[in-house]
Amino acid sequence: MPSSPSYVYAGVAWIRESTEGGVFRRSCEGGDWIKLANGLPEDADVHAITVHPSIPGTVYLGTKSGPYVSTDHGDHWNRMDFPFPGVQAWSILVQPADHRRIYIGGAPVGIYRSDDAGATWRAMPTPKMPGRIAMPFPCRVMRLAAHPTDANVLYATLEVDGTMRSLDGGETWEDTSADLLSMAERPHLTNHLRTTVKAEGMLDGHAIEVSQAAPDSVFMACRMGLFRSDDRGTHWEDMEIGRFSPLRYGRDVRTSPLNPNVMYAALSPASRSRDGSLYRSDDGGRNWTRFDHTIQAKATMMAVALHPTDADRVYCASRVGQVFGTQDGGTTWQEWMLPETCQDVFCLAAG
């Protein structure tokens, strides 16, 4: 029986009339980008892409119009029966310990859960986060992560309000940002661009991740760098990524699905810039080296995608529609530019 084809998916947002959003697909074996628009709104803003870990061809999208699903690698999309109008889907998690359980993180901040593979949904009690930062956009759940074997343990990072944790499958949430607030007192971690709150940068969460190599440890990427907790989010420490990289703005952090000691991080100088880099750690985040050596990012590095069955295939995307990657573990790199109208890439996935 032939193996299922694998693809790279790129999610793009609209930023002005002369640009376009949506989701694009390219075969891992080569070829051109194809826009996958069948069943999606014309103005689809794609914030998240999640490839199902055990059902080939099933892909979930988080958009400003809610969640969508495809069962044929994106050829056709259907809006999920998600009965919460006005909720934007910013993150989608398939629970690793129970693939029938799926979570959506929304804007405004909310958590939604399905226990039947997305057939029905219910809103979990609203997390009572403090709402410390008033930004020009609604606070959103940028990323969800789960303990690899304990289905009750979940984590989320917010843009912009820190981190939170659930120990009961999302029924209740607790704020786990105390150490992030304390670290914001340090001069090099104090940052505020749109408010007067000096902890704004530390609370500007972009990605959160858990590794099977250390299941009680949590890794978080935010505006001020990379941070780690070894006690399920109760306490945080600075991973001091500046020891290894001149760029500290963290947009994505991922653990290899095939080697849980291997991690990748997308680093840049700022949310909108003309630089970015991809770093790799082989020891669970203790040491990092630059991984993308032959192609220079044209803008802020936004996302990392790791192939689920081939550790040599690693992909990344910069904000302005530039996707590049390696198929041989970093020996060689190729660049695959999206159409020129794609100027705000948010997410990337492979599978």
C-alpha positions as CSV (number, residue, x, y, z in Angstrom):
1,M,0.0,0.0,0.0
2,P,1.6,3.3,-1.0
3,S,2.4,5.8,1.7
4,S,0.3,9.0,2.0
5,P,1.8,12.0,0.1
6,S,3.2,14.8,2.3
7,Y,3.0,18.5,1.9
8,V,4.1,21.8,3.3
9,Y,1.2,24.2,4.2
10,A,1.6,27.9,4.6
11,G,-1.1,30.1,6.3
12,V,-1.3,33.8,5.2
13,A,-3.2,36.8,6.5
14,W,-4.6,39.7,4.6
15,I,-3.0,43.1,5.4
16,R,-4.3,45.4,2.7
17,E,-6.3,45.2,-0.6
18,S,-3.3,44.5,-2.8
19,T,-2.3,41.4,-0.8
20,E,-4.1,38.1,-0.3
21,G,-4.5,35.6,2.5
22,G,-5.5,32.0,2.7
23,V,-3.7,28.7,2.8
24,F,-1.1,27.4,0.2
25,R,0.3,23.9,-0.3
26,R,3.4,22.5,-1.9
27,S,4.4,18.9,-2.2
28,C,7.5,17.9,-0.1
29,E,8.8,16.2,-3.3
30,G,8.7,19.4,-5.3
31,G,6.4,21.5,-7.5
32,D,4.7,24.9,-7.2
33,W,2.5,26.4,-4.5
34,I,-1.2,25.8,-4.9
35,K,-3.8,28.0,-3.2
36,L,-6.4,25.8,-1.4
37,A,-9.5,27.9,-1.5
38,N,-12.3,25.3,-2.1
39,G,-14.7,25.9,0.8
40,L,-12.9,28.8,2.4
41,P,-14.1,32.4,2.6
42,E,-12.5,34.7,0.0
43,D,-11.1,36.8,2.7
44,A,-9.7,33.9,4.8
45,D,-7.1,35.0,7.4
46,V,-5.3,31.8,8.4
47,H,-3.7,32.0,11.8
48,A,-3.1,28.3,12.6
49,I,-2.5,25.0,10.7
50,T,-2.5,21.6,12.4
51,V,-2.0,18.4,10.6
52,H,-3.7,15.5,12.4
53,P,-1.0,13.2,13.9
54,S,-2.6,9.9,13.0
55,I,-5.1,10.4,10.2
56,P,-3.4,11.1,6.8
57,G,-4.9,14.0,4.8
58,T,-6.7,15.5,7.7
59,V,-5.7,19.2,8.3
60,Y,-7.3,21.8,10.5
61,L,-7.2,25.6,9.9
62,G,-7.7,28.3,12.4
63,T,-9.1,31.5,10.8
64,K,-10.8,34.7,11.7
65,S,-14.1,33.0,10.6
66,G,-13.5,30.0,12.9
67,P,-12.1,26.5,12.4
68,Y,-12.1,24.6,9.1
69,V,-11.2,21.0,8.4
70,S,-10.1,19.1,5.3
71,T,-9.9,15.3,4.9
72,D,-8.1,15.4,1.5
73,H,-4.9,17.3,2.2
74,G,-6.7,20.6,1.7
75,D,-8.3,20.0,-1.7
76,H,-11.7,20.7,0.0
77,W,-12.5,22.5,3.2
78,N,-15.6,22.5,5.5
79,R,-16.3,24.9,8.3
80,M,-16.5,22.8,11.5
81,D,-19.7,22.7,13.4
82,F,-18.4,25.3,15.8
83,P,-21.4,27.2,17.2
84,F,-19.7,30.3,18.5
85,P,-20.1,33.2,16.0
86,G,-17.6,35.9,16.2
87,V,-14.9,33.7,17.7
88,Q,-11.6,33.8,15.8
89,A,-9.6,30.5,15.9
90,W,-6.0,31.3,16.6
91,S,-4.7,27.8,17.7
92,I,-5.7,24.2,17.3
93,L,-4.4,21.3,19.3
94,V,-5.0,17.6,18.8
95,Q,-4.5,16.1,22.3
96,P,-1.5,13.7,22.0
97,A,-2.8,11.3,24.6
98,D,-6.3,11.1,23.0
99,H,-6.6,12.1,19.3
100,R,-10.4,12.4,19.6
101,R,-10.0,15.3,21.9
102,I,-9.3,18.6,20.1
103,Y,-8.9,22.1,21.5
104,I,-9.3,25.5,19.9
105,G,-7.8,28.7,21.4
106,G,-9.7,31.8,20.4
107,A,-9.9,35.5,20.3
108,P,-11.3,37.0,22.5
109,V,-9.6,34.6,24.9
110,G,-11.5,31.4,25.2
111,I,-10.9,27.6,25.1
112,Y,-13.2,25.3,23.2
113,R,-13.1,21.5,23.3
114,S,-14.4,18.6,21.3
115,D,-14.3,15.0,22.6
116,D,-15.6,13.4,19.4
117,A,-12.9,14.4,16.8
118,G,-14.5,17.8,16.1
119,A,-18.1,16.6,15.5
120,T,-19.4,18.7,18.4
121,W,-17.9,21.5,20.5
122,R,-18.4,23.1,23.9
123,A,-17.0,26.3,25.3
124,M,-14.9,25.7,28.4
125,P,-15.3,28.1,31.3
126,T,-13.7,31.4,30.4
127,P,-10.1,31.6,31.8
128,K,-10.0,34.4,34.3
129,M,-6.8,36.0,33.2
130,P,-6.0,39.5,34.6
131,G,-6.1,41.3,31.2
132,R,-3.0,43.3,32.2
133,I,-2.3,44.7,28.7
134,A,-4.8,46.6,26.5
135,M,-3.6,46.3,22.9
136,P,-5.2,47.6,19.7
137,F,-6.4,44.0,19.1
138,P,-8.3,41.5,21.2
139,C,-6.1,39.3,23.4
140,R,-5.8,35.8,21.8
141,V,-4.7,32.3,22.6
142,M,-1.7,32.1,20.3
143,R,-0.7,28.5,21.0
144,L,-1.8,25.5,23.0
145,A,0.4,22.6,24.2
146,A,-0.3,19.4,26.1
147,H,1.5,17.0,28.4
148,P,2.4,14.0,26.2
149,T,0.8,11.3,28.4
150,D,-1.4,13.1,31.0
151,A,-4.5,14.3,29.0
152,N,-5.5,16.7,31.8
153,V,-2.5,18.9,31.6
154,L,-2.6,21.8,29.2
155,Y,-0.8,25.0,28.6
156,A,-1.5,28.2,26.7
157,T,0.3,31.4,25.8
158,L,-1.5,34.6,25.1
159,E,-0.9,37.6,23.0
160,V,-0.7,39.7,25.1
161,D,-1.3,38.4,28.7
162,G,1.3,35.8,29.6
163,T,0.8,32.1,30.2
164,M,-1.8,29.9,31.8
165,R,-2.2,26.2,32.8
166,S,-5.0,23.7,33.2
167,L,-4.8,20.5,35.2
168,D,-8.3,19.3,34.5
169,G,-8.5,19.1,30.7
170,G,-9.4,22.7,30.2
171,E,-12.2,22.9,32.7
172,T,-10.3,25.5,34.8
173,W,-7.2,27.6,34.1
174,E,-4.7,29.3,36.4
175,D,-2.4,32.2,35.6
176,T,1.3,31.1,35.5
177,S,2.8,34.4,34.6
178,A,4.2,35.5,38.0
179,D,7.9,34.8,37.1
180,L,7.5,36.5,33.7
181,L,6.3,39.6,35.5
182,S,9.2,39.5,37.9
183,M,11.7,39.0,35.1
184,A,10.3,42.1,33.4
185,E,12.0,44.1,36.2
186,R,15.3,43.3,34.6
187,P,16.5,46.0,32.3
188,H,17.2,43.7,29.3
189,L,13.7,42.1,29.7
190,T,11.8,45.4,30.1
191,N,9.9,46.3,26.9
192,H,6.8,48.2,26.0
193,L,5.9,49.4,22.5
194,R,2.1,50.1,22.6
195,T,1.4,50.6,26.3
196,T,3.1,51.9,29.4
197,V,3.3,48.5,31.1
198,K,7.0,47.5,31.2
199,A,6.1,43.8,31.2
200,E,4.4,44.1,27.8
201,G,7.2,42.3,26.0
202,M,7.4,39.4,28.6
203,L,3.6,38.9,28.3
204,D,3.6,38.9,24.5
205,G,3.5,35.1,24.1
206,H,3.8,33.5,20.6
207,A,4.4,29.8,21.1
208,I,4.4,27.2,23.9
209,E,5.8,23.6,23.6
210,V,6.2,20.4,25.6
211,S,8.7,17.6,24.9
212,Q,8.4,13.9,25.6
213,A,12.0,14.0,26.7
214,A,11.0,16.1,29.7
215,P,7.2,15.9,29.9
216,D,6.9,18.2,33.0
217,S,9.0,20.9,31.3
218,V,7.4,23.7,29.2
219,F,9.1,26.0,26.7
220,M,7.7,29.4,25.7
221,A,8.7,31.9,23.0
222,C,7.8,35.5,23.4
223,R,8.9,39.0,22.3
224,M,11.8,38.9,24.8
225,G,13.2,35.5,23.9
226,L,12.9,31.8,25.0
227,F,11.8,30.7,28.5
228,R,11.6,27.4,30.3
229,S,9.7,25.9,33.2
230,D,10.6,22.6,34.7
231,D,7.6,22.3,37.1
232,R,4.7,22.4,34.7
233,G,4.7,26.2,34.4
234,T,4.7,27.1,38.1
235,H,8.1,28.8,37.8
236,W,10.0,30.1,34.7
237,E,13.6,30.8,33.9
238,D,15.3,32.7,31.1
239,M,16.9,30.3,28.6
240,E,19.3,33.2,27.8
241,I,19.1,32.7,24.1
242,G,21.2,35.8,23.7
243,R,24.2,33.7,24.6
244,F,23.8,31.9,21.2
245,S,22.0,34.3,19.0
246,P,22.2,38.1,18.4
247,L,18.4,37.9,17.6
248,R,16.1,37.2,20.6
249,Y,12.5,37.9,19.5
250,G,11.0,34.5,19.7
251,R,8.1,33.6,17.3
252,D,8.1,29.8,17.3
253,V,9.6,26.9,19.2
254,R,9.1,23.3,18.2
255,T,10.2,19.9,19.4
256,S,11.1,17.2,16.9
257,P,8.3,14.5,16.9
258,L,11.0,11.9,16.2
259,N,13.8,13.0,18.7
260,P,12.4,14.8,21.7
261,N,15.8,16.2,22.6
262,V,15.9,18.2,19.4
263,M,14.3,21.6,19.3
264,Y,14.0,24.4,16.8
265,A,13.4,28.1,17.4
266,A,12.4,31.0,15.1
267,L,14.3,34.1,16.1
268,S,14.3,37.7,14.8
269,P,15.0,41.3,15.9
270,A,11.3,42.3,16.0
271,S,7.8,41.5,14.9
272,R,8.4,43.3,11.6
273,S,12.0,43.3,10.4
274,R,14.3,42.4,7.6
275,D,16.2,39.6,9.4
276,G,15.5,36.3,11.0
277,S,17.1,32.9,11.7
278,L,16.4,29.4,12.6
279,Y,18.2,27.8,15.6
280,R,18.5,24.2,16.7
281,S,19.2,22.6,20.0
282,D,20.2,18.9,20.4
283,D,20.1,18.8,24.2
284,G,16.6,19.9,25.1
285,G,17.2,23.7,24.8
286,R,20.4,24.0,26.9
287,N,22.6,24.9,23.9
288,W,21.7,26.3,20.5
289,T,23.4,26.7,17.1
290,R,22.2,28.4,14.0
291,F,20.7,26.0,11.6
292,D,19.9,28.0,8.4
293,H,23.3,28.8,7.0
294,T,22.8,29.2,3.2
295,I,19.6,31.2,2.8
296,Q,19.0,34.6,4.5
297,A,15.6,35.3,5.8
298,K,14.1,38.4,4.1
299,A,11.9,39.3,7.1
300,T,10.9,38.2,10.6
301,M,11.0,34.5,11.0
302,M,7.5,33.5,11.8
303,A,7.2,29.7,11.9
304,V,8.9,26.4,11.9
305,A,7.4,23.1,10.5
306,L,8.9,19.7,11.2
307,H,7.9,16.7,9.1
308,P,6.2,14.1,11.3
309,T,8.1,11.0,9.9
310,D,11.3,12.4,8.4
311,A,13.6,14.2,10.8
312,D,15.7,15.5,7.9
313,R,12.9,17.7,6.6
314,V,12.7,21.0,8.3
315,Y,10.9,24.1,7.0
316,C,10.6,27.7,8.1
317,A,8.9,30.8,6.9
318,S,9.6,34.5,7.0
319,R,6.8,37.1,7.2
320,V,6.9,38.3,3.6
321,G,6.0,35.0,1.9
322,Q,9.5,33.4,1.9
323,V,9.5,29.7,2.7
324,F,12.7,27.7,2.8
325,G,13.8,24.4,4.1
326,T,16.1,21.4,4.1
327,Q,15.3,17.9,3.0
328,D,18.7,16.4,4.2
329,G,19.1,17.5,7.7
330,G,20.6,20.9,7.0
331,T,23.2,20.0,4.4
332,T,21.5,21.8,1.6
333,W,18.7,24.4,1.6
334,Q,16.1,25.5,-0.9
335,E,13.8,28.5,-1.1
336,W,10.2,28.4,-2.3
337,M,8.7,31.9,-2.5
338,L,4.9,32.2,-2.2
339,P,3.1,34.5,-4.6
340,E,4.2,38.2,-4.3
341,T,0.7,39.0,-3.0
342,C,1.4,36.9,0.2
343,Q,3.0,39.5,2.6
344,D,2.0,38.3,6.0
345,V,2.7,34.6,6.7
346,F,1.5,33.5,10.1
347,C,2.0,29.7,10.2
348,L,3.5,26.7,8.6
349,A,2.9,22.9,8.9
350,A,4.1,19.7,7.3
351,G,2.6,16.3,6.9
